[in-house]
Amino acid sequence: MAYLAQTSNFNETLDKSANRPWEMAVEPFRVAPRIYYVGQKWVGAYLIDTEEGLILLDTTVFENVYLLLESIRKLGFDPRDIKHIFLSHGHVDHENGVRPIAEYTHAKIWMSKEDDEFRKILRADGHGEGFKYCPYDVDCYYDYSKPMQFGSVTVQPRLTPGHTPGTVSFFFTMPDENGKLLTAAMHGGVGTISMDDASLDKYNLPHSLRQRFIDDCEEMKKMHIDIALPSHPAHGNLFERIKNAQDAMDYTPMINPDEWGIFLDSRIGFVRDLETGK
Ligand SMILES: [Zn+2]
């Protein structure tokens, strides 16, 4: 596949200092009828094409935001049509491209109230994973009580704390080419490194956040999700799953109603290991 050939080895262990995978472009590809992968090799970002404009889910890092804009253009979209930027959580690798994108597009920036506060605590503490920090203001907080409708695309955000106090997961419903409704979902943050005792204690966060993460995953497992989208491609074997696509527009290999439950179960397992000190 031409678009897969551009990245070297999808299974390699990501060593940030050695490989700098956030600098590695991935040719954009479709993952659902109206959703496209526009992230880079390390961190994901998704473009949702609705009849009411584009929505960008996560922004990658400030330093390499040009890769994201280039991916959007390669798909034939104009980044200036982005109306909303949905942020999954307040860690730099997902949020910190937001300032230049928002200034370029005039899109509204969405985040949870919890992480709008938490990100400022992280920043004050110098937490930035080595990336440049680019300050920004959030325009809207999510309302979890009802879905948002953007043309034929429905978006339901859900507060799923654990990875951060205000991590948000997203559920999409959209029609395919034949009018059949398909569901897609992205858990906003499943990395366990921020859920160990030391990390939680550092920011005065309750250890019960781990159980909250597990409880939410158990609840979300019951939902029928046709297409599971990982926030980091490596977390959900994204590039492996799309390998057999006919071309970059062929999202059919992504459809697997079992994937979502398997994915959440594996993440529950990692957090349980933290609980038991494995
Ligand atoms: Zn994170």
py3Dmol code that shows the C-alpha trace and the ligand (Angstrom):
import py3Dmol

protein = """\
ATOM      1  CA  MET A   1       0.000   0.000   0.000  1.00  0.00           C
ATOM      2  CA  ALA A   2       1.428   3.301  -1.044  1.00  0.00           C
ATOM      3  CA  TYR A   3       0.284   5.126   2.018  1.00  0.00           C
ATOM      4  CA  LEU A   4       1.606   2.474   4.356  1.00  0.00           C
ATOM      5  CA  ALA A   5       4.951   2.247   2.633  1.00  0.00           C
ATOM      6  CA  GLN A   6       5.830   5.693   3.842  1.00  0.00           C
ATOM      7  CA  THR A   7       6.269   4.581   7.406  1.00  0.00           C
ATOM      8  CA  SER A   8       8.927   2.053   8.142  1.00  0.00           C
ATOM      9  CA  ASN A   9       7.855  -0.456  10.738  1.00  0.00           C
ATOM     10  CA  PHE A  10       4.537  -0.282  12.545  1.00  0.00           C
ATOM     11  CA  ASN A  11       5.416  -2.842  15.157  1.00  0.00           C
ATOM     12  CA  GLU A  12       8.609  -1.339  16.389  1.00  0.00           C
ATOM     13  CA  THR A  13       8.767  -0.322  20.000  1.00  0.00           C
ATOM     14  CA  LEU A  14       8.270   3.393  20.118  1.00  0.00           C
ATOM     15  CA  ASP A  15      11.335   4.899  21.655  1.00  0.00           C
ATOM     16  CA  LYS A  16      10.635   8.597  21.778  1.00  0.00           C
ATOM     17  CA  SER A  17      14.197   9.776  22.138  1.00  0.00           C
ATOM     18  CA  ALA A  18      15.575   7.470  19.453  1.00  0.00           C
ATOM     19  CA  ASN A  19      12.863   7.598  16.829  1.00  0.00           C
ATOM     20  CA  ARG A  20      11.047  10.882  17.373  1.00  0.00           C
ATOM     21  CA  PRO A  21       7.923   9.340  15.827  1.00  0.00           C
ATOM     22  CA  TRP A  22       5.945  12.571  16.164  1.00  0.00           C
ATOM     23  CA  GLU A  23       8.082  13.886  13.302  1.00  0.00           C
ATOM     24  CA  MET A  24       7.107  10.969  11.073  1.00  0.00           C
ATOM     25  CA  ALA A  25       4.273  11.615   8.662  1.00  0.00           C
ATOM     26  CA  VAL A  26       1.637   9.001   8.009  1.00  0.00           C
ATOM     27  CA  GLU A  27      -0.327   9.296   4.804  1.00  0.00           C
ATOM     28  CA  PRO A  28      -3.907  10.097   5.853  1.00  0.00           C
ATOM     29  CA  PHE A  29      -6.549   7.414   5.413  1.00  0.00           C
ATOM     30  CA  ARG A  30     -10.228   6.874   6.051  1.00  0.00           C
ATOM     31  CA  VAL A  31     -11.226   4.943   9.169  1.00  0.00           C
ATOM     32  CA  ALA A  32     -15.029   5.322   9.019  1.00  0.00           C
ATOM     33  CA  PRO A  33     -17.573   6.673   6.506  1.00  0.00           C
ATOM     34  CA  ARG A  34     -16.959  10.259   7.599  1.00  0.00           C
ATOM     35  CA  ILE A  35     -13.802   9.997   9.707  1.00  0.00           C
ATOM     36  CA  TYR A  36     -10.168  10.199   8.588  1.00  0.00           C
ATOM     37  CA  TYR A  37      -6.865   9.593  10.341  1.00  0.00           C
ATOM     38  CA  VAL A  38      -4.775  12.770  10.166  1.00  0.00           C
ATOM     39  CA  GLY A  39      -2.347  12.083  12.992  1.00  0.00           C
ATOM     40  CA  GLN A  40       1.310  11.197  12.724  1.00  0.00           C
ATOM     41  CA  LYS A  41       3.091   8.019  13.625  1.00  0.00           C
ATOM     42  CA  TRP A  42       3.023   8.522  17.374  1.00  0.00           C
ATOM     43  CA  VAL A  43      -0.163  10.343  18.281  1.00  0.00           C
ATOM     44  CA  GLY A  44      -3.551  10.237  16.646  1.00  0.00           C
ATOM     45  CA  ALA A  45      -5.863  12.949  15.355  1.00  0.00           C
ATOM     46  CA  TYR A  46      -9.081  12.447  13.453  1.00  0.00           C
ATOM     47  CA  LEU A  47     -10.934  14.636  11.001  1.00  0.00           C
ATOM     48  CA  ILE A  48     -14.710  14.295  10.933  1.00  0.00           C
ATOM     49  CA  ASP A  49     -16.377  15.496   7.737  1.00  0.00           C
ATOM     50  CA  THR A  50     -19.921  16.683   8.452  1.00  0.00           C
ATOM     51  CA  GLU A  51     -22.455  18.608   6.408  1.00  0.00           C
ATOM     52  CA  GLU A  52     -21.933  21.440   8.897  1.00  0.00           C
ATOM     53  CA  GLY A  53     -18.189  21.719   8.486  1.00  0.00           C
ATOM     54  CA  LEU A  54     -15.171  19.802   9.678  1.00  0.00           C
ATOM     55  CA  ILE A  55     -14.463  18.705  13.227  1.00  0.00           C
ATOM     56  CA  LEU A  56     -10.924  17.946  14.388  1.00  0.00           C
ATOM     57  CA  LEU A  57     -10.519  15.471  17.220  1.00  0.00           C
ATOM     58  CA  ASP A  58      -7.170  16.180  18.930  1.00  0.00           C
ATOM     59  CA  THR A  59      -4.378  18.242  17.459  1.00  0.00           C
ATOM     60  CA  THR A  60      -1.025  16.492  17.978  1.00  0.00           C
ATOM     61  CA  VAL A  61       1.937  18.619  19.081  1.00  0.00           C
ATOM     62  CA  PHE A  62       2.715  22.246  18.316  1.00  0.00           C
ATOM     63  CA  GLU A  63       6.092  21.470  16.748  1.00  0.00           C
ATOM     64  CA  ASN A  64       4.668  19.216  14.042  1.00  0.00           C
ATOM     65  CA  VAL A  65       1.226  20.648  13.474  1.00  0.00           C
ATOM     66  CA  TYR A  66       2.166  21.228   9.841  1.00  0.00           C
ATOM     67  CA  LEU A  67       2.016  17.448   9.338  1.00  0.00           C
ATOM     68  CA  LEU A  68      -1.602  17.479  10.454  1.00  0.00           C
ATOM     69  CA  LEU A  69      -2.526  20.388   8.190  1.00  0.00           C
ATOM     70  CA  GLU A  70      -0.786  18.671   5.286  1.00  0.00           C
ATOM     71  CA  SER A  71      -2.717  15.450   5.957  1.00  0.00           C
ATOM     72  CA  ILE A  72      -6.005  17.352   5.864  1.00  0.00           C
ATOM     73  CA  ARG A  73      -5.088  18.985   2.561  1.00  0.00           C
ATOM     74  CA  LYS A  74      -3.960  15.670   1.062  1.00  0.00           C
ATOM     75  CA  LEU A  75      -7.449  14.330   1.703  1.00  0.00           C
ATOM     76  CA  GLY A  76      -8.828  17.202  -0.340  1.00  0.00           C
ATOM     77  CA  PHE A  77     -10.187  19.212   2.572  1.00  0.00           C
ATOM     78  CA  ASP A  78      -9.415  22.800   3.458  1.00  0.00           C
ATOM     79  CA  PRO A  79      -8.272  23.079   7.097  1.00  0.00           C
ATOM     80  CA  ARG A  80      -9.999  26.464   7.250  1.00  0.00           C
ATOM     81  CA  ASP A  81     -13.322  24.593   7.147  1.00  0.00           C
ATOM     82  CA  ILE A  82     -12.658  23.220  10.645  1.00  0.00           C
ATOM     83  CA  LYS A  83     -15.442  24.588  12.845  1.00  0.00           C
ATOM     84  CA  HIS A  84     -14.784  22.705  16.072  1.00  0.00           C
ATOM     85  CA  ILE A  85     -11.702  21.267  17.740  1.00  0.00           C
ATOM     86  CA  PHE A  86     -12.513  18.553  20.265  1.00  0.00           C
ATOM     87  CA  LEU A  87      -9.700  17.872  22.737  1.00  0.00           C
ATOM     88  CA  SER A  88      -9.665  14.506  24.465  1.00  0.00           C
ATOM     89  CA  HIS A  89      -7.529  15.595  27.401  1.00  0.00           C
ATOM     90  CA  GLY A  90      -4.967  18.095  28.627  1.00  0.00           C
ATOM     91  CA  HIS A  91      -1.707  16.374  27.748  1.00  0.00           C
ATOM     92  CA  VAL A  92       0.576  18.176  25.307  1.00  0.00           C
ATOM     93  CA  ASP A  93       0.720  15.384  22.738  1.00  0.00           C
ATOM     94  CA  HIS A  94      -3.033  15.718  22.088  1.00  0.00           C
ATOM     95  CA  GLU A  95      -3.767  19.352  22.821  1.00  0.00           C
ATOM     96  CA  ASN A  96      -0.769  21.453  22.010  1.00  0.00           C
ATOM     97  CA  GLY A  97      -1.278  21.911  18.296  1.00  0.00           C
ATOM     98  CA  VAL A  98      -4.517  23.656  19.113  1.00  0.00           C
ATOM     99  CA  ARG A  99      -3.380  27.267  19.269  1.00  0.00           C
ATOM    100  CA  PRO A 100      -2.062  27.619  15.685  1.00  0.00           C
ATOM    101  CA  ILE A 101      -4.955  25.560  14.278  1.00  0.00           C
ATOM    102  CA  ALA A 102      -7.558  27.644  16.118  1.00  0.00           C
ATOM    103  CA  GLU A 103      -5.945  30.892  15.025  1.00  0.00           C
ATOM    104  CA  TYR A 104      -5.810  29.708  11.428  1.00  0.00           C
ATOM    105  CA  THR A 105      -9.357  28.320  11.311  1.00  0.00           C
ATOM    106  CA  HIS A 106     -11.259  30.341  13.958  1.00  0.00           C
ATOM    107  CA  ALA A 107     -12.619  27.001  15.156  1.00  0.00           C
ATOM    108  CA  LYS A 108     -14.090  26.669  18.632  1.00  0.00           C
ATOM    109  CA  ILE A 109     -11.912  24.797  21.152  1.00  0.00           C
ATOM    110  CA  TRP A 110     -13.695  22.202  23.292  1.00  0.00           C
ATOM    111  CA  MET A 111     -12.380  20.458  26.387  1.00  0.00           C
ATOM    112  CA  SER A 112     -13.683  19.105  29.684  1.00  0.00           C
ATOM    113  CA  LYS A 113     -13.896  21.620  32.514  1.00  0.00           C
ATOM    114  CA  GLU A 114     -11.814  19.238  34.641  1.00  0.00           C
ATOM    115  CA  ASP A 115      -8.897  19.135  32.218  1.00  0.00           C
ATOM    116  CA  ASP A 116      -9.090  22.834  31.453  1.00  0.00           C
ATOM    117  CA  GLU A 117      -8.148  23.231  35.110  1.00  0.00           C
ATOM    118  CA  PHE A 118      -5.797  20.260  35.307  1.00  0.00           C
ATOM    119  CA  ARG A 119      -3.733  21.274  32.255  1.00  0.00           C
ATOM    120  CA  LYS A 120      -2.905  24.567  33.971  1.00  0.00           C
ATOM    121  CA  ILE A 121      -1.641  22.689  37.031  1.00  0.00           C
ATOM    122  CA  LEU A 122       0.512  20.495  34.775  1.00  0.00           C
ATOM    123  CA  ARG A 123       1.903  23.511  32.957  1.00  0.00           C
ATOM    124  CA  ALA A 124       2.669  25.365  36.179  1.00  0.00           C
ATOM    125  CA  ASP A 125       4.602  22.267  37.222  1.00  0.00           C
ATOM    126  CA  GLY A 126       6.607  22.348  33.987  1.00  0.00           C
ATOM    127  CA  HIS A 127       5.070  19.116  32.714  1.00  0.00           C
ATOM    128  CA  GLY A 128       5.470  19.154  28.956  1.00  0.00           C
ATOM    129  CA  GLU A 129       7.188  15.952  27.853  1.00  0.00           C
ATOM    130  CA  GLY A 130       9.861  18.066  26.213  1.00  0.00           C
ATOM    131  CA  PHE A 131       7.444  19.818  23.884  1.00  0.00           C
ATOM    132  CA  LYS A 132       7.052  23.544  23.561  1.00  0.00           C
ATOM    133  CA  TYR A 133       3.966  24.824  25.326  1.00  0.00           C
ATOM    134  CA  CYS A 134       1.668  27.152  23.441  1.00  0.00           C
ATOM    135  CA  PRO A 135      -1.001  28.724  25.688  1.00  0.00           C
ATOM    136  CA  TYR A 136      -4.645  28.806  24.608  1.00  0.00           C
ATOM    137  CA  ASP A 137      -8.120  29.420  25.956  1.00  0.00           C
ATOM    138  CA  VAL A 138     -10.928  26.888  25.816  1.00  0.00           C
ATOM    139  CA  ASP A 139     -14.180  28.157  24.257  1.00  0.00           C
ATOM    140  CA  CYS A 140     -16.642  25.429  25.269  1.00  0.00           C
ATOM    141  CA  TYR A 141     -16.986  22.704  27.868  1.00  0.00           C
ATOM    142  CA  TYR A 142     -18.646  19.451  26.835  1.00  0.00           C
ATOM    143  CA  ASP A 143     -22.229  18.737  27.783  1.00  0.00           C
ATOM    144  CA  TYR A 144     -22.451  14.983  28.381  1.00  0.00           C
ATOM    145  CA  SER A 145     -26.218  14.962  28.826  1.00  0.00           C
ATOM    146  CA  LYS A 146     -27.095  14.771  25.145  1.00  0.00           C
ATOM    147  CA  PRO A 147     -25.494  14.056  21.786  1.00  0.00           C
ATOM    148  CA  MET A 148     -24.450  16.821  19.414  1.00  0.00           C
ATOM    149  CA  GLN A 149     -25.731  16.695  15.856  1.00  0.00           C
ATOM    150  CA  PHE A 150     -23.609  17.906  12.957  1.00  0.00           C
ATOM    151  CA  GLY A 151     -25.553  17.131   9.786  1.00  0.00           C
ATOM    152  CA  SER A 152     -25.740  13.349   9.532  1.00  0.00           C
ATOM    153  CA  VAL A 153     -23.047  12.807  12.179  1.00  0.00           C
ATOM    154  CA  THR A 154     -23.943  12.409  15.848  1.00  0.00           C
ATOM    155  CA  VAL A 155     -21.244  12.961  18.474  1.00  0.00           C
ATOM    156  CA  GLN A 156     -21.720  11.896  22.086  1.00  0.00           C
ATOM    157  CA  PRO A 157     -18.917  12.892  24.471  1.00  0.00           C
ATOM    158  CA  ARG A 158     -18.493  10.988  27.738  1.00  0.00           C
ATOM    159  CA  LEU A 159     -16.370  11.962  30.728  1.00  0.00           C
ATOM    160  CA  THR A 160     -13.995   9.046  31.401  1.00  0.00           C
ATOM    161  CA  PRO A 161     -11.491  10.116  34.083  1.00  0.00           C
ATOM    162  CA  GLY A 162      -8.400   8.089  34.907  1.00  0.00           C
ATOM    163  CA  HIS A 163      -5.628   8.958  32.491  1.00  0.00           C
ATOM    164  CA  THR A 164      -6.348  12.571  33.502  1.00  0.00           C
ATOM    165  CA  PRO A 165      -9.162  13.872  35.743  1.00  0.00           C
ATOM    166  CA  GLY A 166     -11.040  15.158  32.697  1.00  0.00           C
ATOM    167  CA  THR A 167     -10.338  12.693  29.900  1.00  0.00           C
ATOM    168  CA  VAL A 168     -13.245  12.581  27.460  1.00  0.00           C
ATOM    169  CA  SER A 169     -14.202   9.723  25.154  1.00  0.00           C
ATOM    170  CA  PHE A 170     -16.183  10.161  21.950  1.00  0.00           C
ATOM    171  CA  PHE A 171     -18.922   8.145  20.308  1.00  0.00           C
ATOM    172  CA  PHE A 172     -19.923   8.754  16.704  1.00  0.00           C
ATOM    173  CA  THR A 173     -22.887   7.583  14.687  1.00  0.00           C
ATOM    174  CA  MET A 174     -22.948   8.181  10.936  1.00  0.00           C
ATOM    175  CA  PRO A 175     -24.489   6.646   7.820  1.00  0.00           C
ATOM    176  CA  ASP A 176     -22.368   4.676   5.374  1.00  0.00           C
ATOM    177  CA  GLU A 177     -22.712   4.980   1.588  1.00  0.00           C
ATOM    178  CA  ASN A 178     -25.886   2.875   1.685  1.00  0.00           C
ATOM    179  CA  GLY A 179     -27.475   4.769   4.536  1.00  0.00           C
ATOM    180  CA  LYS A 180     -26.683   2.077   7.115  1.00  0.00           C
ATOM    181  CA  LEU A 181     -25.728   3.622  10.450  1.00  0.00           C
ATOM    182  CA  LEU A 182     -22.273   2.772  11.759  1.00  0.00           C
ATOM    183  CA  THR A 183     -20.853   3.551  15.182  1.00  0.00           C
ATOM    184  CA  ALA A 184     -17.276   4.535  15.961  1.00  0.00           C
ATOM    185  CA  ALA A 185     -15.648   5.397  19.280  1.00  0.00           C
ATOM    186  CA  MET A 186     -12.395   6.712  20.680  1.00  0.00           C
ATOM    187  CA  HIS A 187     -11.426   6.359  24.321  1.00  0.00           C
ATOM    188  CA  GLY A 188      -9.790   9.690  25.138  1.00  0.00           C
ATOM    189  CA  GLY A 189      -6.838   8.371  27.117  1.00  0.00           C
ATOM    190  CA  VAL A 190      -5.767   4.888  28.123  1.00  0.00           C
ATOM    191  CA  GLY A 191      -2.084   5.356  28.985  1.00  0.00           C
ATOM    192  CA  THR A 192      -1.441   3.927  32.430  1.00  0.00           C
ATOM    193  CA  ILE A 193       1.728   5.880  33.169  1.00  0.00           C
ATOM    194  CA  SER A 194      -0.316   8.741  34.642  1.00  0.00           C
ATOM    195  CA  MET A 195      -2.349   6.329  36.786  1.00  0.00           C
ATOM    196  CA  ASP A 196       0.360   4.873  39.014  1.00  0.00           C
ATOM    197  CA  ASP A 197       0.507   5.871  42.682  1.00  0.00           C
ATOM    198  CA  ALA A 198       3.402   8.297  42.255  1.00  0.00           C
ATOM    199  CA  SER A 199       1.767  10.169  39.381  1.00  0.00           C
ATOM    200  CA  LEU A 200      -1.581  10.439  41.134  1.00  0.00           C
ATOM    201  CA  ASP A 201       0.022  11.533  44.405  1.00  0.00           C
ATOM    202  CA  LYS A 202       2.117  14.152  42.640  1.00  0.00           C
ATOM    203  CA  TYR A 203      -1.014  16.014  41.583  1.00  0.00           C
ATOM    204  CA  ASN A 204      -3.124  15.185  44.661  1.00  0.00           C
ATOM    205  CA  LEU A 205      -5.412  12.970  42.608  1.00  0.00           C
ATOM    206  CA  PRO A 206      -7.331  10.151  44.308  1.00  0.00           C
ATOM    207  CA  HIS A 207      -6.219   6.571  43.664  1.00  0.00           C
ATOM    208  CA  SER A 208      -9.896   5.854  43.063  1.00  0.00           C
ATOM    209  CA  LEU A 209      -9.396   7.323  39.587  1.00  0.00           C
ATOM    210  CA  ARG A 210      -8.121   3.877  38.560  1.00  0.00           C
ATOM    211  CA  GLN A 211     -11.348   2.215  39.625  1.00  0.00           C
ATOM    212  CA  ARG A 212     -13.320   4.949  37.871  1.00  0.00           C
ATOM    213  CA  PHE A 213     -11.356   4.201  34.686  1.00  0.00           C
ATOM    214  CA  ILE A 214     -12.137   0.503  35.015  1.00  0.00           C
ATOM    215  CA  ASP A 215     -15.827   1.116  35.781  1.00  0.00           C
ATOM    216  CA  ASP A 216     -16.242   3.367  32.738  1.00  0.00           C
ATOM    217  CA  CYS A 217     -14.497   0.841  30.493  1.00  0.00           C
ATOM    218  CA  GLU A 218     -16.775  -1.916  31.811  1.00  0.00           C
ATOM    219  CA  GLU A 219     -19.821   0.220  31.031  1.00  0.00           C
ATOM    220  CA  MET A 220     -18.589   1.247  27.599  1.00  0.00           C
ATOM    221  CA  LYS A 221     -17.836  -2.371  26.701  1.00  0.00           C
ATOM    222  CA  LYS A 222     -21.588  -2.953  26.600  1.00  0.00           C
ATOM    223  CA  MET A 223     -21.984  -0.494  23.726  1.00  0.00           C
ATOM    224  CA  HIS A 224     -22.088  -1.747  20.158  1.00  0.00           C
ATOM    225  CA  ILE A 225     -19.166  -0.097  18.405  1.00  0.00           C
ATOM    226  CA  ASP A 226     -18.430  -1.040  14.809  1.00  0.00           C
ATOM    227  CA  ILE A 227     -15.141   0.858  14.575  1.00  0.00           C
ATOM    228  CA  ALA A 228     -12.729   1.332  17.498  1.00  0.00           C
ATOM    229  CA  LEU A 229     -10.381   4.288  17.105  1.00  0.00           C
ATOM    230  CA  PRO A 230      -7.239   4.518  19.271  1.00  0.00           C
ATOM    231  CA  SER A 231      -5.983   7.910  20.487  1.00  0.00           C
ATOM    232  CA  HIS A 232      -2.432   6.647  19.898  1.00  0.00           C
ATOM    233  CA  PRO A 233      -2.193   4.355  16.868  1.00  0.00           C
ATOM    234  CA  ALA A 234       0.047   1.911  18.714  1.00  0.00           C
ATOM    235  CA  HIS A 235      -2.575   1.433  21.459  1.00  0.00           C
ATOM    236  CA  GLY A 236      -5.050  -0.078  19.036  1.00  0.00           C
ATOM    237  CA  ASN A 237      -2.834  -1.567  16.306  1.00  0.00           C
ATOM    238  CA  LEU A 238      -4.359   0.969  13.944  1.00  0.00           C
ATOM    239  CA  PHE A 239      -1.824   0.621  11.157  1.00  0.00           C
ATOM    240  CA  GLU A 240      -1.927  -3.162  11.328  1.00  0.00           C
ATOM    241  CA  ARG A 241      -5.700  -3.174  11.041  1.00  0.00           C
ATOM    242  CA  ILE A 242      -5.775  -0.980   7.935  1.00  0.00           C
ATOM    243  CA  LYS A 243      -3.071  -2.995   6.156  1.00  0.00           C
ATOM    244  CA  ASN A 244      -5.507  -4.895   3.965  1.00  0.00           C
ATOM    245  CA  ALA A 245      -7.401  -1.830   2.784  1.00  0.00           C
ATOM    246  CA  GLN A 246      -7.844  -1.556  -0.985  1.00  0.00           C
ATOM    247  CA  ASP A 247      -6.773   2.078  -0.872  1.00  0.00           C
ATOM    248  CA  ALA A 248      -6.634   5.001   1.533  1.00  0.00           C
ATOM    249  CA  MET A 249     -10.416   5.500   1.288  1.00  0.00           C
ATOM    250  CA  ASP A 250     -11.280   1.879   2.104  1.00  0.00           C
ATOM    251  CA  TYR A 251     -12.288   1.835   5.760  1.00  0.00           C
ATOM    252  CA  THR A 252     -13.921  -1.609   5.676  1.00  0.00           C
ATOM    253  CA  PRO A 253     -11.009  -3.402   7.423  1.00  0.00           C
ATOM    254  CA  MET A 254     -11.676  -1.113  10.394  1.00  0.00           C
ATOM    255  CA  ILE A 255     -15.152  -2.563  10.914  1.00  0.00           C
ATOM    256  CA  ASN A 256     -14.973  -5.149  13.670  1.00  0.00           C
ATOM    257  CA  PRO A 257     -17.619  -5.031  16.408  1.00  0.00           C
ATOM    258  CA  ASP A 258     -15.407  -7.207  18.660  1.00  0.00           C
ATOM    259  CA  GLU A 259     -12.436  -4.827  18.602  1.00  0.00           C
ATOM    260  CA  TRP A 260     -13.839  -2.235  21.028  1.00  0.00           C
ATOM    261  CA  GLY A 261     -14.450  -4.733  23.823  1.00  0.00           C
ATOM    262  CA  ILE A 262     -11.093  -6.451  23.304  1.00  0.00           C
ATOM    263  CA  PHE A 263      -9.348  -3.074  23.382  1.00  0.00           C
ATOM    264  CA  LEU A 264     -11.077  -1.930  26.578  1.00  0.00           C
ATOM    265  CA  ASP A 265     -10.467  -5.286  28.251  1.00  0.00           C
ATOM    266  CA  SER A 266      -6.747  -5.024  27.544  1.00  0.00           C
ATOM    267  CA  ARG A 267      -6.629  -1.524  29.035  1.00  0.00           C
ATOM    268  CA  ILE A 268      -8.588  -2.666  32.103  1.00  0.00           C
ATOM    269  CA  GLY A 269      -5.959  -5.382  32.500  1.00  0.00           C
ATOM    270  CA  PHE A 270      -3.106  -2.885  32.501  1.00  0.00           C
ATOM    271  CA  VAL A 271      -4.803  -0.751  35.166  1.00  0.00           C
ATOM    272  CA  ARG A 272      -5.589  -3.832  37.297  1.00  0.00           C
ATOM    273  CA  ASP A 273      -1.871  -4.688  37.105  1.00  0.00           C
ATOM    274  CA  LEU A 274      -1.124  -1.262  38.577  1.00  0.00           C
ATOM    275  CA  GLU A 275      -3.566  -1.968  41.406  1.00  0.00           C
ATOM    276  CA  THR A 276      -1.878  -5.251  42.239  1.00  0.00           C
ATOM    277  CA  GLY A 277       1.625  -3.823  41.782  1.00  0.00           C
ATOM    278  CA  LYS A 278       2.631  -6.083  38.897  1.00  0.00           C
TER     279      LYS A 278
END
"""
ligand_1 = """\
1
ZN
Zn -2.283 11.693 27.767
"""
view = py3Dmol.view(width=600, height=400)
view.addModel(protein, "pdb")
view.setStyle({"model": 0}, {"cartoon": {"style": "trace"}})
view.addModel(ligand_1, "xyz")
view.setStyle({"model": 1}, {"stick": {}})
view.zoomTo()
view.show()
